Amino acid sequence: MPVSRALPRTWRPLLGRVVAYSMAVLVLVLPTALWLRLPPESRQAWSVAQLVTVALGYLAVAVVLHLLARPRMRADRGGLTVVNMVRSRRLDWAEVIAVRMGAGDPWVMLDLSDGTTMPAMAIQSADGARARRAVAELDALVMRMTGVGPDR
């Protein structure tokens, strides 16, 4: 499959981001709406410490949801930058041997030249046909950039 887009190219999961950011909005909007519907005497019964504790709890949930939506992968002439939930790694093209996403795999796995594998959460199987196209595109790009044929 020919690489259809020029470099640099960035992949991001669609469904994972939509769900994570939708939940983050709900975590902010629903409690705020409920708070505003409370009678004034009920709102006044809360101390500043209680309000801060609840706000920090919501902030913690929002941070976790952002981390779930964070994965991306950027390809440029020099290689791949893989950003997963909490870790990022820069790979030269020569380090990437194969791109795999088998049936039942949640995301792409990159086989590396040092014999290890690395998850690349930027392409997630939950995205269906979009993910399959992205895997084929990334695989073709790896073959083109490394000069290695499909029989690797």
SEKOL-127821 format. One record per residue (C-alpha): residue number from 1; x, y, z. Coordinates in steps of 0.1 Angstrom, whole numbers, plus 5000, padded with zeros to 4 digits. Example, Ala and Ser with C-alpha at 12.3 -4.5 7.8 and 13.67 -1.06 7.14 Angstrom:
+-----+------+------+------+
|  nr |    X |    Y |    Z |
+-----+------+------+------+
|   1 | 5123 | 4955 | 5078 |
|   2 | 5137 | 4989 | 5071 |
+-----+------+------+------+
//
This chain:
+-----+------+------+------+
|  nr |    X |    Y |    Z |
+-----+------+------+------+
|   1 | 5000 | 5000 | 5000 |
|   2 | 5015 | 5033 | 4990 |
|   3 | 5020 | 5060 | 5016 |
|   4 | 4992 | 5084 | 5009 |
|   5 | 5003 | 5114 | 5029 |
|   6 | 5035 | 5134 | 5030 |
|   7 | 5057 | 5135 | 5061 |
|   8 | 5054 | 5146 | 5088 |
|   9 | 5024 | 5124 | 5096 |
|  10 | 5006 | 5120 | 5130 |
|  11 | 4983 | 5093 | 5141 |
|  12 | 4960 | 5096 | 5171 |
|  13 | 4932 | 5073 | 5183 |
|  14 | 4897 | 5086 | 5176 |
|  15 | 4874 | 5066 | 5199 |
|  16 | 4897 | 5067 | 5229 |
|  17 | 4900 | 5105 | 5227 |
|  18 | 4863 | 5111 | 5222 |
|  19 | 4854 | 5089 | 5252 |
|  20 | 4881 | 5104 | 5274 |
|  21 | 4874 | 5140 | 5267 |
|  22 | 4836 | 5134 | 5268 |
|  23 | 4840 | 5119 | 5302 |
|  24 | 4862 | 5148 | 5313 |
|  25 | 4835 | 5173 | 5303 |
|  26 | 4809 | 5153 | 5321 |
|  27 | 4831 | 5152 | 5352 |
|  28 | 4831 | 5190 | 5351 |
|  29 | 4796 | 5198 | 5340 |
|  30 | 4774 | 5173 | 5359 |
|  31 | 4788 | 5181 | 5394 |
|  32 | 4787 | 5218 | 5386 |
|  33 | 4751 | 5216 | 5375 |
|  34 | 4742 | 5196 | 5406 |
|  35 | 4760 | 5221 | 5428 |
|  36 | 4741 | 5250 | 5413 |
|  37 | 4708 | 5233 | 5418 |
|  38 | 4714 | 5228 | 5456 |
|  39 | 4696 | 5253 | 5478 |
|  40 | 4718 | 5281 | 5490 |
|  41 | 4718 | 5269 | 5526 |
|  42 | 4731 | 5235 | 5515 |
|  43 | 4759 | 5251 | 5495 |
|  44 | 4768 | 5272 | 5525 |
|  45 | 4772 | 5241 | 5547 |
|  46 | 4803 | 5231 | 5527 |
|  47 | 4836 | 5243 | 5541 |
|  48 | 4864 | 5256 | 5519 |
|  49 | 4885 | 5225 | 5527 |
|  50 | 4856 | 5202 | 5515 |
|  51 | 4852 | 5222 | 5483 |
|  52 | 4890 | 5221 | 5476 |
|  53 | 4891 | 5183 | 5483 |
|  54 | 4862 | 5177 | 5458 |
|  55 | 4878 | 5200 | 5432 |
|  56 | 4911 | 5182 | 5436 |
|  57 | 4894 | 5149 | 5431 |
|  58 | 4877 | 5161 | 5399 |
|  59 | 4911 | 5175 | 5387 |
|  60 | 4927 | 5141 | 5394 |
|  61 | 4900 | 5123 | 5373 |
|  62 | 4905 | 5149 | 5345 |
|  63 | 4943 | 5144 | 5345 |
|  64 | 4938 | 5106 | 5342 |
|  65 | 4913 | 5110 | 5314 |
|  66 | 4938 | 5134 | 5296 |
|  67 | 4965 | 5107 | 5299 |
|  68 | 4941 | 5082 | 5283 |
|  69 | 4936 | 5106 | 5254 |
|  70 | 4973 | 5116 | 5251 |
|  71 | 4987 | 5088 | 5228 |
|  72 | 5000 | 5098 | 5194 |
|  73 | 5027 | 5088 | 5170 |
|  74 | 5045 | 5112 | 5147 |
|  75 | 5065 | 5101 | 5117 |
|  76 | 5090 | 5124 | 5100 |
|  77 | 5121 | 5118 | 5079 |
|  78 | 5142 | 5110 | 5109 |
|  79 | 5120 | 5084 | 5125 |
|  80 | 5090 | 5079 | 5148 |
|  81 | 5081 | 5096 | 5180 |
|  82 | 5058 | 5074 | 5200 |
|  83 | 5038 | 5091 | 5228 |
|  84 | 5019 | 5067 | 5250 |
|  85 | 5000 | 5076 | 5282 |
|  86 | 5030 | 5085 | 5304 |
|  87 | 5061 | 5078 | 5283 |
|  88 | 5075 | 5090 | 5250 |
|  89 | 5102 | 5075 | 5229 |
|  90 | 5120 | 5086 | 5197 |
|  91 | 5128 | 5058 | 5173 |
|  92 | 5151 | 5060 | 5143 |
|  93 | 5136 | 5042 | 5112 |
|  94 | 5163 | 5016 | 5114 |
|  95 | 5151 | 5006 | 5149 |
|  96 | 5116 | 4996 | 5136 |
|  97 | 5115 | 4961 | 5122 |
|  98 | 5078 | 4954 | 5119 |
|  99 | 5044 | 4969 | 5127 |
| 100 | 5018 | 4944 | 5141 |
| 101 | 4982 | 4946 | 5153 |
| 102 | 4968 | 4911 | 5155 |
| 103 | 4932 | 4901 | 5161 |
| 104 | 4924 | 4909 | 5197 |
| 105 | 4953 | 4933 | 5202 |
| 106 | 4942 | 4966 | 5217 |
| 107 | 4968 | 4987 | 5198 |
| 108 | 4998 | 4985 | 5175 |
| 109 | 5030 | 4968 | 5186 |
| 110 | 5063 | 4978 | 5170 |
| 111 | 5090 | 4951 | 5168 |
| 112 | 5123 | 4968 | 5174 |
| 113 | 5158 | 4959 | 5162 |
| 114 | 5170 | 4952 | 5197 |
| 115 | 5146 | 4923 | 5199 |
| 116 | 5120 | 4940 | 5221 |
| 117 | 5085 | 4951 | 5213 |
| 118 | 5069 | 4985 | 5220 |
| 119 | 5033 | 4994 | 5222 |
| 120 | 5021 | 5023 | 5201 |
| 121 | 4988 | 5033 | 5216 |
| 122 | 4982 | 5059 | 5189 |
| 123 | 4966 | 5033 | 5166 |
| 124 | 4939 | 5014 | 5185 |
| 125 | 4919 | 4985 | 5173 |
| 126 | 4887 | 5001 | 5187 |
| 127 | 4889 | 5025 | 5157 |
| 128 | 4881 | 4995 | 5134 |
| 129 | 4887 | 5002 | 5097 |
| 130 | 4904 | 5035 | 5105 |
| 131 | 4930 | 5016 | 5126 |
| 132 | 4935 | 4989 | 5099 |
| 133 | 4942 | 5016 | 5073 |
| 134 | 4966 | 5033 | 5097 |
| 135 | 4985 | 5001 | 5104 |
| 136 | 4988 | 4995 | 5066 |
| 137 | 5000 | 5030 | 5061 |
| 138 | 5025 | 5028 | 5089 |
| 139 | 5038 | 4995 | 5077 |
| 140 | 5043 | 5008 | 5042 |
| 141 | 5060 | 5038 | 5056 |
| 142 | 5084 | 5017 | 5076 |
| 143 | 5092 | 4996 | 5046 |
| 144 | 5098 | 5027 | 5025 |
| 145 | 5120 | 5044 | 5051 |
| 146 | 5140 | 5013 | 5060 |
| 147 | 5143 | 4999 | 5025 |
| 148 | 5131 | 4965 | 5038 |
| 149 | 5106 | 4946 | 5018 |
| 150 | 5075 | 4928 | 5029 |
| 151 | 5094 | 4895 | 5034 |
| 152 | 5113 | 4908 | 5064 |
+-----+------+------+------+
//
